[in-house]
Amino acid sequence: MERNRNDEPLFHFHRWSHKSFGAFASLLRLKICVLSVGMSSILLLPQSLRGAEVDTVGICKVLDIDEISIEGNKSTPTRSAMLSTLVYDRKVEAAAPVQTLESALRLSPSIDIRERGGKGIQTDISIRGGSFDQTMILLNGINFTDARTGHQTHSLPVDMDCISGVEIIDGVTGVGAFAGAVNVRTAPLHPAYLRADLSGGAYGYGYANISGAATYKDFTLMAMGSGRRSDGYIHNTDFRNCNGYLRATWDSAIAGFFDVQAGYQSRGFGSNGFYSLAYKDQFEQTETALASLRWVRAFGPLTINAAGSYRKNLDRFELVRGKPDAVPFNYHDTDNAGAELWGDMRWVGGTTSLGGDYTYNHIYSTVLGHTLETPHGRYTHGDERHVGNLWLRHIKHWQRFDVSASAGISFSPYGNSALWSISGGYRAPFGLGIEVGAGQSMRLPTFTDLYYTAKGYVSNPDLKPERAVTYRLKAGYGSEHWNVGAFVYYRDADNIIDWVKTSAESDWMSQQITELGTFGAELSAGYVSSGWLRRVSLAYGYVHASKDSGGLISKYAFDYMRNKVAAGVEVHFLKRFALSLTGTLYDRTGSYADASGAVLNYKPYFLLDGRLSFEWRIVRLYIDAMNITDTRYFDYGGLRMPGIWLSGGVTVTIF
């Protein structure tokens, strides 16, 4: 410990740790001497360009700064990432009127959120003109994508209080991230705390959450449990949702870094017209259990990364609620297991990585898969597949330039495929950053695409994998208070899978489109400060496909978000009050058949949400108003979404 010019103590930090002082939460003066590769990138890049790796930095300069909060990942979050875009940051948007992960993602121009019911109970997440099945879902860098259907992939057992950030990752080499990946990061609010959140409101809405964390030396444990329910805003839209989640990390100088997470979710919800407008009394019950273990260990210039994961999904669907045997019923039991292993070697020429991953998908079902010779309990059908990726990546940083390239081969039941990616970037000393890249991706048909045949649906077991090459250009500028960014991309895709109708009276059919080009552009600007005007943001996204539906009624591929504008403002007043407003304009292309059989085009709509909060010591009171303008809208044709929804609650946090 040294003394600064005011004869006050100056602390030196020579490595990152999980100590209570590791986030510098209580210090106003520090001296950073060495930052490791994976932890330095979030400090050196503007918000619009975070995610790239940087070389180890040596800084021997005394800085007098305000209190800050720092978090980072011990290892690279995915096996081969080119670019990433931060779409939600808890530190910046803590006061925003978001109650669920889905409501937070609605504010991003990059993401198309299509809900079938209130409070994110059944949601599809799409990235930049892609479909929900073309999106890879990661939780702290672990792939938990469901092979049966993307309808359930988003069902992660985490609540907003433990989500520290969400980012879109582009250019993940291998099978799965066709349009990109959404990585949800969790972290405790404080090194040690206990927090309770209770709220209630219209439509019999109720929510209870308890969470907390404990830290002892290099060990941190975070846990949470919650329940959410509603009587529904119209007939048969009630729901019950329970989440449980824990994450533990241990950083040992001898054994390495260990990261364990596990979670469980149970959902039951009325599905009024969810999959067919003709049936108002549909019902669905889902259960999700997941777990993963990551290990990272450095051996001089070599760093070994290993991870294993497992996710089980159980799904029960009733066409007529309470009468599962009245019509053919749907039960599904899906297992998704994965493993990753790779090494990063740092040398004078850069960092070279070699690794591989393996995924096993298995399903038992009453309708999906091949007919079983011997039924497995109630299940009469089943299928499985094995998918692997081997890849080689190299990254080189030179002054303010960096270049990365990767090449690999994927193994699947559809044969072997060579995949590649390349990117380069430049970071100016005054906060400007530019990155360009291109990468190849592919996606296997889901079990639903291949096998789902029921009343009104005809599957196609002869579907082939989707393939694409995506070109990207990204630029951003960040300063103490301002940030602006631009992102332009073009995706040249083959064998696009979609469910289509030839007329309002015909069945939905799983078909394959030969080619589809998707162009998109995104612009964003933001302002943050510590004054009364805390945050202002404005973002715009545009998507255009090279083909239309050709007279067909498309369920997914051609119903993309053509224009999206999102704005937000947060003000603090009277010392303890905060008001946050978010407004979003949606303009979707495509058409749908309503309950009467008429074919209609989607119309634009606007949503305005707000939160008023009061905070005093350990207590925070808040009132939420969702859809303040009482807009009548739907994300899927004919499925009415809630009007204005008022709720309020109290949060108590004990440190």
Secondary structure, DSSP 8 states (H G I E B T S, - for coil): -EE-TTS-EEEEE-S---STTTT-TT-SEEEE-EE-HHHHHHHHS-GGGTT-----EE----EE---------SS-SSSS--EEEEEEEHHHHTTSS--SHHHHHTT-TTEEEEESSGGGSSEEEEETT--GGGEEEEETTEE---SS-TTTTT--S--GGGEEEEEEEE---SBS-SSEEEEEEE--SSSSEEEEEEEEETTTEEEEEEEEEEEETTEEEEEEEEEEEE--SSTT--EEEEEEEEEEEEEETTTEEEEEEEEEEEEEEE-TTSS-TT-S--EEEEEEEEEEEEEEEEETTEEEEEEEEEEEEEEEEESSTT-TTTS--EEEEEEEEEEEEEEEEEETTEEEEEEEEEEEEEEEESSSSEEEEEEETTEEEEEEEEEEEEEEEEEEEETTEEEEEEEEEEEETTEEEEEEEEEEEEE-TTSEEEEEEEEEEEE---HHHHH--BTTEE--TT---EEEEEEEEEEEEE-SSEEEEEEEEEEEEEEEEEEEESSTTS-EEEEEEEEEEEEEEEEEEEEE-SSSEEEEEEEEEEEEESS--TT-EESSTT--EEEEEEEEEEEEETTTEEEEEEEEEEEE--EEE-TTS-EEE---EEEEEEEEEEEETTEEEEEEEESTT-----SSTT------EEEEEEEEEE-
